Amino acid sequence: MAMRLVPIGPLFSRMARLVRDLARQFGKRVEMETHGDEIELDRNIVEELADPLMHMVRNALDHGLETPEERQASGKNPTARLLLKAQHQAGQVVIEIADDGRGLNRERIQSKAIEKGLIASGDGLTDAEIYNLIFLPGFSTAAEVTNVSGRGVGMDVVRRHIEKLRGRIEIRSTRGSGSTFLLKLPLTLAIIDGLVVGVGEERYIVPLFAVREMFRPAQETIWTVQQRGEMALVRGGLLPVLRLYRRFHVTPRSEDPLQSVLVVAEVEGQRFCLLVDELIGKQEVVIKTLGEMFRNVPGVAGGAILGDGRVGLILDVDRLFKEKPGDASR
């Protein structure tokens, strides 16, 4: 299985060559950065990503980024920036394509959608809802079709490619400042470093990127706070506590926090604690998709075969953090 895993770096390198060629063709100055070149994915996923990624890069160079003269006139650095970034995040692989160009024009998208009869008006629609209209078949706001991005492969085809991989696309854009497209893909066969923990007879894997520290709590660590539930005093601050045995309905070795271990995890700058029985160790694991029984279990991102042959469930720390304490304890 591991032989099928390849780093995304070579694909990013192909995009870098494309950027150089297109920048020269359009007379634009573009500095491209890549991060996460070492992230590994199944070879088939990387191959399927090539076409949509190429189209999005072409689109950014053709329509998103301004000429040096236009950028200087608007007070920007004449050299534009384009970022390609891969990372593990909340049980997914996220590919980020970000530029500091024109940004999406909400009014133009809205007007074109009304003209095509896709919406009656844009009243009451959020920016995200308006931006997502660009993924509809045949939708384009470009004033002219170019040889680069106007080849009949629209953003609807890009979305279909990503959905074929059971992923999704999110857009963030600020007029005049640039756009960010996030391709969120399942960790079908991705590699991830994890902290293996034990709860009763079960094994769970906490993605290592989310782990900040681990310790055995003292008597004064655990508090029950009115309307906030169980909290842990960590470095002078109170953090919510989620007891994994309650969340997944398993029998712990002990319900006494003093006989347990707290794992401090961080999600989008916010921290919380997972209460587990024991720490097993750190391990690089190959993510495997789960069967129908576990596929839609909240808080579970996937599964993995551990070094001892046992199966561990990979935790979706983002989902666990967003649950209400009352929900987690049921």
N, C-alpha and C positions, 0 to 999 in steps of 0.2 A: 504493500500500500504506500509506504514512504517513497518508493521510487516514482510515484505519480505526482509528488509534490515538487513544485518549482517556485523559486522566488519571483516576485513581480518586477524586480529591478530591470531585467532585459526588456520588458514591455515598456517601462518608463523610459528606457534609453531610446527605444524606437520613437516614442513620442517626442523626445528631445530633438532627434534628427528632423522630424517633421516640423517642429516649431522653428528650427533654424531655416529650413527651406521656405516655409511660408512667410516668415518675417522678412526674408530677403525679397520674396516675390511681391509682398505688399508694401515694402518700404517702411516697415515698422521695427522698432527696437524692442526686443523682448528678452527679459532675463527669466529663465525657467529654473525652478527649484524642485527637487524631489526629496521626499522623506519616506521612510519605511520600505526602502528597496529590498530589505531582507525578509519582509513578510512573505510567507509561503502559502500557496494555494494549490488546489488540484490543477493539474496541467490543462484539463478541459475547461475549467473556469477561466484561466488566464487566456486561453485561446479565444473563448467566447467574448471576453472583455475587449479584445483588440479592436474590433470594428466600432462598437459604440464609443470607446475612448477616443479613437481616431476622429470620429465625427465631431465629438464635443470639443476636441482641441482645435480642429479646423474651424468650427463655429466661433470659438473664442477669438482666434486670430483674425477671422474674416469680419465678424460683426461686433464682437465684444470689446476688443482693444482698439484704442484710437491711434492715429499717427502721432509721431513726435510733436508735430506742430499743433495738433489739436490738444494734446496733453499739456503742452506748455501754455497754451492760451487759457486753459482752465486751471492753471496753477499746479499741475502735476509734474512729477518727474518725467522727462521725455521717454525714459525707458520703462516699459510696462513690465509687470510681474505676473508670472503664471506659476501656480503651485500644483504639483501632483503629490498626493500624500496617501499612504496606506497605513491603516492601524486596526488593531483589535479594539472593539468598543462594545460593551454591553452585549456580549454574545454574538457579535457580528464582525465581519470584515468591512470596514468603511473606506471607500476610495473617494478622496476629496479632489475636486478640480476647481481651483479658485483663481480668479483674476482680479485686477484692480482697475478694470476698464469702465465702460459706460454704465453697466448695470442694466437690468431689464426695465423697459418702459411700460409701466402699468397702464397708462392711458392708451398707448398704441395697441397693446394686447387686448384691452377691453373693447376698444373700438372695432378691431378686426373680428373679435368674437361676436359682437352684436351684428356686424355686417354679414357674417356667415350664418347668423341665426342660431348660434350656439348658446347664447344667453340673451335674455330680454333687456337686462341692464346690469351694470356692475354694482348697483347699490346693495349694500349689505354683504358683499363678498370680501373676504380678507385678501391681503396681498398674496398669501400662499395659494388661495383658491384661484386667483386670477393668473398667477404664474403657471399653475399646473395646466392651464388651457393650452400651453404650447405643445403639450404631449398628444393633443388630439390629431388624428390623421389629416394630413394636408394643411395643417395650420402653419402659417409663416407670416411674420410682419416685415420681412426683408423687402426693401423697395426694389431690389433687383436680384436676379438669380446669377450667381457667380460660378466660375469653373471649379471653385474649391468646395464650398459647402452646399451648393445648389445642385446636387447630383441625384435628387430624388430620394435621398435617404434622410428623412426628417427626424425630428425628436420623437415622433411616435414609434419609429423603428428602434430608436435607442431604448425607449421604455420597454418595448416588446422583448428586446435582447435581455434586458436586466430582469424582467419578470419571468423569462424563460429559465433563469437561474434562481428563481424564487426570491428575487431581491426587489428593491424599490428605490426610487429616486426622490430626493428632497431638494428643494431650491431655497436659497437665501440670497437676496439681492437688495442692494441699495443704489438708487439712481445716482449716477455720477461717481460712485465709489467702487463698483464691481459686483461680481456674482460668484456664488459658491454652489456647486452641484455636488451632492453627497450620494454616492452609489452604495447602498447598504445591502450587503450580501450575506447569506447564511454561511455559517462555518461548516460547510459540508465535509471537507477534508482538510480544513486549515490546521496549522500547527499553533499551539498556544502553550505558554508556560503557566503552570497552575500550582496552587497550594492545595494539596490533598488533605482533607480533614475527615475525622471520623465522628459520626453521631450514631450511637448505638452500634448496630452491626452494619450500618450503611456507610458508604464513602461518597463524599462530595468534593468537587474541585472548584476552588475560587480562583478566577483568572488573576494571575500575579500582578498585572498592571493596575488592578484596583486595590491591592493590599498595601496598607501603610505600616501597620505594626501588629504584633501578636503578644499577648501576655495573659498570665493567670490572675484573675481579679482578687483583690483583697476585700475584707469585710466592708470597708468604707467606699468601695468602687460602685456597687449597684444601689440605685435609688429608684423609688417609685414616685413619680411626680404627677400631681393631679392634672388630668386632661392631657397628659403627654405619655403616660404609661411608664414602662421600665426604661431607665436611663443609666448610662455608665459615666462615671466621672473620669475623664481622660485628659490629662495635661491641663487641668483647670476648667475644662468645658464639659457640658453634659451632651452625650451622644445617645440617640435611640438604640435600643437593644432588640435584636430579632433572634429569638430562640429557634434554631433550625429544626429541633425535634418537634416543636409545635407546628411549624410551618409545613413540614412534610409528614406529620402524623407518624412518627417513629418513636420507639421506646429508647430513651437515653440511658446511659449508664448511671447517671445521677441527675436529679433536677436541681441540685445545689450548685449555684454559680461558682462557689469557691472550689468546687471539684472540676470545674470546666475551664475552657480557654476562650478568651475574647479575641476575635480577629477584627481589626479596624479596617474598614473598606471605604473607599472614596469614589463618589459618583458626581461628576460635573461640579467639583469643588465642595460638595457636601459629604460629610462623613457619618457613618453609622457602624454599629458593632454586630457581628454575628457571634452568637454563643454556640460553641461546639464542644464535644467531649474531649477531643484530642487532635493534635497536629501529627499527620503521618509523614509529611515531607513535601519537598518541591519536585515537580516532575514535568517534563515536556510531553504533552499528549497530542494525539491526533484526534480531532473532533469528528465524531460520527453522528449522523442524523439518527433520531430515535423513531421507533415504530409509532403507529397511530395512537397507541395508548398514552404515550408520553409527549407526543408532538406539540400539543397545545396546553401543556401543564405550565401555568404561570410560574415564573422564577427559574425555569429550567431552559438552558440554551442548547443543550446537546448532551451527548454521552461520550465516554472514552474507556478504552481498555487500559487498566493500570498495570504496573510492573508485575504485580502478583497474579495477574489474570482476572482480577475482579473488575466489575463494571462500576464506574463512578459517574454521577450526574454532574454536569458542568452548570454552575449557577449563573443566572442572568442577574448580576448584581444591580443593574439599573432598574429592572422590574421589581426586585425585592425592596430596594430603597423607596420606590414610589408607592408601595403598598402602605395602607394605613396600619398602625400598630394593632388595631382591633382585628383587621382582616388577617394579619399574619399569625395571630394567636389562636384563630379558630381551627 
